[in-house]
Amino acid sequence: MAKKQKVKTPALYKLLGPALAVPTGIVVKKVADQAWIAVRGTPPPKNPDVPGVSWGDAIAWAAVSGVLVAVGRLVAAQGAAKAYTALTGKFPANANADSAA
């Protein structure tokens, strides 16, 4: 049986990930904070130990921010793959195994 060769993820693709993930993360944080304030009228409960923060609010914030961070990560990874493809003319090898973002 032939041994499988490891395919390395291109360094350019690995660099594009963080380059897109950092600004995406900043935007996601600002959008999440503003959306929470618009809906609830108070700042998001980022520390559940603060007096007056209910379990319901803390869990809701964890769910909302978690979903938004995951979507932001997907957007950044897709952007990195598209940028790499535009620069090199081919899809990055091993992109499914190593996330760029």
Secondary structure, DSSP 8 states (H G I E B T S, - for coil): ----------HHHHHHHHHHHHHHHHHHHHHHHHHHHHHHSS-----TTSTT--HHHHHHHHHHHHHHHHHHHHHHHHHHHHHHHHHHSS--TTTTTS---
